[in-house]
Amino acid sequence: MRITIVGGGIMGLSAARSLARRGHTVAVFEQGNLPNPFGSSVDQHRLFRHAYGAEAGYSRMAETAFQAWEALWADLGERLMVPTGTLCVAGAEDGRRWIAESAATLEAQGRPVRRLTPSQLAAEFPLVDAARYTDAIHLETGGVLLAGRIVELLAHHLNAQGVTLHARNPVTSIDPERATVTLADRRVIGADVLIVAAGAWVTRLLPETAARLTPSRQTLAYLTPPEGVRGLWARAPMLIDADGESGVYIVPPVAGTGMKAGDHRFSLEGDPGDDRTPDPDEAYAVLDRARRALAGGAGYTLANAATCFYTVEPDERFVIEPLTPASWLMSPCSGHGFKFAPALGEALAVAVDDPGGAAALTAWAAGR
Ligand SMILES: Cc1cc2nc3c(=O)[nH]c(=O)nc-3n(C[C@H](O)[C@H](O)[C@H](O)COP(=O)(O)OP(=O)(O)OC[C@H]3O[C@@H](n4cnc5c(N)ncnc54)[C@H](O)[C@@H]3O)c2cc1C
């Protein structure tokens, strides 16, 4: 079949790869450069973790996703995930509950979890301000996906596999019934199947999705660690402070990347087309969260900041569903979709070939 994909982020490209492998003729239209630095997928890193609170569906999906990344590394000839392990800490009630639920869910799935007392936390992870936390778990699994590089290499790979990549080619409107897209020069491109993987811009092409998909401006802080601990950070796990009010995640500086902090509180504001200059107040607020989580936190300084967009679903679930018999919406974000992209792309390709599986795919993608 001829397949058109709108959006050249990790989701559109992953779906393109799986569909091309199944013998389809695939064309991807991307409004910006490919990779597009304004897309949600293009940053130095994204985290891969199994800990998912009580969300057993996503915790289980992480294992499927891990295998799907392995298959991608074989295609790309390069492994672009750096294993770090996962350290989750909490001191507030909601964070402690999330940690307890994560541990219970993982153990029920047969995955080992190590619970740490505050004194074990202090002894084993001196980079963390252990005095702030009552609960901690450590997982051997988890790591840092080198996101920007993955998107770049995947695009090259697809090009070589015969997928047609139309960069700097915005789609101005779509017709989901006919599976056509209209380009800025008014050309109408037809296909047998249309997939809309437009990230935070999705509501422009499909205004009805605005009821449940909200672009959300998020600020990231790149940190400079104090002298003396940089070597320790090279071997440190990703850190997830799960406390709702003050929580933060910290990405260790692996494989020549920067050390990064962000928080998982949704702004639910902004438009992905807005100026991306980061708001200094938002960047310093993230820095403060990171400083509170870290031993000697005052020694960490702001190296850089960035603005990136989540596409938020109210329950943080992924939306992959048929729009019509000939069209699909692929919107897995809420700030946690990257790790699943090759698995989701593969599952969507299977459902394109066998639409009878659509309902099961939608439920699985929603973590149910
Ligand atoms: C700050 C931040 C941190 C995150 N951290 C993590 C993490 O640690 N772990 C994790 O698993 N996930 C994480 N995520 C989520 C993950 O990055 C997203 O789920 C994923 O990148 C979404 O990919 P996408 O392809 O749907 O969107 P995008 O990458 O935005 O791709 C959509 C593409 O569609 C293009 N497009 C849109 N409209 C049109 C049009 N009309 N015509 C042509 N092209 C169009 C856009 O230009 C864009 O390139 C994070 C996201 C952000 C923003």
The ligand as an SDF file (V2000), in Angstrom:
LIG
                    3D

 53 58  0  0  0  0  0  0  0  0999 V2000
   11.1750   18.0220   27.5550 C   0  0  0  0  0  0  0  0  0  0  0  0
   10.7440   16.6500   27.2030 C   0  0  0  0  0  0  0  0  0  0  0  0
   11.2370   15.5730   27.9130 C   0  0  0  0  0  0  0  0  0  0  0  0
   10.8260   14.2850   27.6000 C   0  0  0  0  0  0  0  0  0  0  0  0
   11.3750   13.2390   28.2910 N   0  0  0  0  0  0  0  0  0  0  0  0
   11.0740   11.9840   27.9180 C   0  0  0  0  0  0  0  0  0  0  0  0
   11.7420   10.8930   28.5100 C   0  0  0  0  0  0  0  0  0  0  0  0
   12.6260   11.0720   29.3540 O   0  0  0  0  0  0  0  0  0  0  0  0
   11.4150    9.6360   28.1160 N   0  0  0  0  0  0  0  0  0  0  0  0
   10.4650    9.4040   27.1670 C   0  0  0  0  0  0  0  0  0  0  0  0
   10.2030    8.2440   26.8620 O   0  0  0  0  0  0  0  0  0  0  0  0
    9.8160   10.4360   26.5680 N   0  0  0  0  0  0  0  0  0  0  0  0
   10.1030   11.6980   26.9120 C   0  0  0  0  0  0  0  0  0  0  0  0
    9.4920   12.7590   26.3070 N   0  0  0  0  0  0  0  0  0  0  0  0
    8.3940   12.4950   25.3520 C   0  0  0  0  0  0  0  0  0  0  0  0
    8.8760   12.1720   23.9610 C   0  0  0  0  0  0  0  0  0  0  0  0
    9.9620   12.9760   23.6030 O   0  0  0  0  0  0  0  0  0  0  0  0
    7.6880   12.3270   23.0000 C   0  0  0  0  0  0  0  0  0  0  0  0
    6.6890   11.4120   23.4160 O   0  0  0  0  0  0  0  0  0  0  0  0
    8.0490   12.0290   21.5650 C   0  0  0  0  0  0  0  0  0  0  0  0
    9.2160   12.7130   21.1870 O   0  0  0  0  0  0  0  0  0  0  0  0
    6.8970   12.4310   20.6420 C   0  0  0  0  0  0  0  0  0  0  0  0
    7.3010   12.1780   19.3260 O   0  0  0  0  0  0  0  0  0  0  0  0
    6.4070   12.6330   18.1020 P   0  0  0  0  0  0  0  0  0  0  0  0
    7.0340   12.0710   16.8840 O   0  0  0  0  0  0  0  0  0  0  0  0
    4.9800   12.3080   18.3890 O   0  0  0  0  0  0  0  0  0  0  0  0
    6.4710   14.2340   18.1170 O   0  0  0  0  0  0  0  0  0  0  0  0
    7.5390   15.2090   17.4570 P   0  0  0  0  0  0  0  0  0  0  0  0
    8.9080   14.7770   17.7310 O   0  0  0  0  0  0  0  0  0  0  0  0
    7.1750   16.6020   17.8510 O   0  0  0  0  0  0  0  0  0  0  0  0
    7.2980   15.0130   15.9000 O   0  0  0  0  0  0  0  0  0  0  0  0
    6.1940   15.5450   15.2560 C   0  0  0  0  0  0  0  0  0  0  0  0
    6.7050   16.1450   13.9670 C   0  0  0  0  0  0  0  0  0  0  0  0
    5.6040   16.5030   13.1460 O   0  0  0  0  0  0  0  0  0  0  0  0
    5.9560   17.6470   12.4280 C   0  0  0  0  0  0  0  0  0  0  0  0
    4.7180   18.2800   11.9550 N   0  0  0  0  0  0  0  0  0  0  0  0
    3.7270   18.7580   12.7280 C   0  0  0  0  0  0  0  0  0  0  0  0
    2.7490   19.2640   11.9670 N   0  0  0  0  0  0  0  0  0  0  0  0
    3.1390   19.0940   10.6800 C   0  0  0  0  0  0  0  0  0  0  0  0
    2.5480   19.4220    9.4360 C   0  0  0  0  0  0  0  0  0  0  0  0
    1.3630   20.0200    9.3730 N   0  0  0  0  0  0  0  0  0  0  0  0
    3.2070   19.1110    8.3040 N   0  0  0  0  0  0  0  0  0  0  0  0
    4.4200   18.4770    8.3640 C   0  0  0  0  0  0  0  0  0  0  0  0
    5.0380   18.1760    9.5260 N   0  0  0  0  0  0  0  0  0  0  0  0
    4.3930   18.4600   10.6720 C   0  0  0  0  0  0  0  0  0  0  0  0
    6.7130   18.4790   13.4380 C   0  0  0  0  0  0  0  0  0  0  0  0
    7.5090   19.4590   12.8310 O   0  0  0  0  0  0  0  0  0  0  0  0
    7.5020   17.4250   14.1950 C   0  0  0  0  0  0  0  0  0  0  0  0
    8.8080   17.2810   13.7010 O   0  0  0  0  0  0  0  0  0  0  0  0
    9.8800   14.0670   26.5790 C   0  0  0  0  0  0  0  0  0  0  0  0
    9.3940   15.1480   25.8460 C   0  0  0  0  0  0  0  0  0  0  0  0
    9.8290   16.4240   26.1390 C   0  0  0  0  0  0  0  0  0  0  0  0
    9.2960   17.5690   25.3190 C   0  0  0  0  0  0  0  0  0  0  0  0
  1  2  1  0
  2  3  1  0
  2 52  2  0
  3  4  2  0
  4  5  1  0
  4 50  1  0
  5  6  2  0
  6  7  1  0
  6 13  1  0
  7  8  2  0
  7  9  1  0
  9 10  1  0
 10 11  2  0
 10 12  1  0
 12 13  2  0
 13 14  1  0
 14 15  1  0
 14 50  1  0
 15 16  1  0
 16 17  1  0
 16 18  1  0
 18 19  1  0
 18 20  1  0
 20 21  1  0
 20 22  1  0
 22 23  1  0
 23 24  1  0
 24 25  2  0
 24 26  1  0
 24 27  1  0
 27 28  1  0
 28 29  2  0
 28 30  1  0
 28 31  1  0
 31 32  1  0
 32 33  1  0
 33 34  1  0
 33 48  1  0
 34 35  1  0
 35 36  1  0
 35 46  1  0
 36 37  1  0
 36 45  1  0
 37 38  2  0
 38 39  1  0
 39 40  1  0
 39 45  2  0
 40 41  1  0
 40 42  2  0
 42 43  1  0
 43 44  2  0
 44 45  1  0
 46 47  1  0
 46 48  1  0
 48 49  1  0
 50 51  2  0
 51 52  1  0
 52 53  1  0
M  END
$$$$
